[in-house]
Amino acid sequence: MFGLGGQELLLILFVVLLFFGPSKLPELARGLGKGIREFKKAQADLEHEFNNAVESVAAKDEKEASAAKSSNNSAVSEAARKASVPEKEVKKES
């Protein structure tokens, strides 16, 4: 965890205990827990917004691709009708 060993963590906890005393440690721990919880919630919200944005762009691209494909198919059908050639032969030429 952050490149700290067991001895370093114990030293840090001892120094915190000296500065704040045993009565303030539970308050500090609660505050730290709330801060971490809020940070994780904000991170999850950000990930959710990012995923929604990516999905909406993907859906838009899919819709545009299917629209282009259907307009291409209708153009092929139109060309086949004008030339009085079966549609399959026109697609082979394209």
Order of alpha helices (4+ residues) and beta strands (2+ residues): alpha-alpha-alpha
